[in-house]
Amino acid sequence: MYERALAIFEQHLGEEHPNVGTLVNNQGSVLKAMGDYAGAQQMYERALAIFEKALPPDHPTIQTIKGNLESLDQ
């Protein structure tokens, strides 16, 4: 479902819209829960890149996504 929603959001909002970043981050969490850590890392990194362009560096969303990435190392 996330893949379908992501395609719709990208089409209507553009690939770098913060709402797209939210879906990408959430998809990363699903992949992590499924044990696909490489896929999760890819999604988290993409989400981080989107939000780093849209938000100030100290924004809580950026810190959350960095925490998601760090959780993959455990």
N, C-alpha and C positions, 0 to 999 in steps of 0.2 A: 504494500500500500504506500509506503514511503517513496518508493521509486516512482510510482504513478503520480503521487502528489508533487514530488520534486520536479518531474517533467512539466507538469502544469504550471507550477510556480515559476520555473525558469522561463517558460514561454511567455508568461504574462507580466512578470516582474523584472526579468533579467537575471543573469547568473550570479550577480554580486549583490543582490538585494538582501537586507538583513533577515527577512522572512525565509529566504532560501537558506541562509546560514543556519537558522534554527532547525529547519528540516534536515539539513545535512548533519548537524550535530546529533539530532535525535536518531538518525539512521545509523550513525556511528555507535550510539549506545545499544541499538538493537544488534548490530553486528558483533559488538563486544560480548553481549549476553549469549550470542550463539556460538562464541568461541572463535570468531573470525577476527583475530586481533590485527592482522595486516589491513583488512578492509576497514576496520574501525579507525585505525591510525590514519588511513587515507581520508576518511570522512572528517575526522577531527581536525586534521591539518587544513583541509579545504574550508571548513567552518571558521577556523581561526583566521585564515587569510581574508575571508569575507568580512569578518567583524573588525579586524585590524584596520581595514580601509574605512569602515563606517563609524567606528567608535573611538573615543580617547583610550590611550593605552592602559589606564587604570580602571576601566569600566569592569564591573563585576562579571559581565558575560564573558569577557576575554579571560578573566581569571578562572572562571568555571571551565572553559574549554581547555585551558592549559592544564587544569587539574585532571580533566578527562584524559588528556594525552599522557600525563604522568602516571595515571592509574594503569596504563598499559604496561609499564615497566615492572609492575609488581608481580 
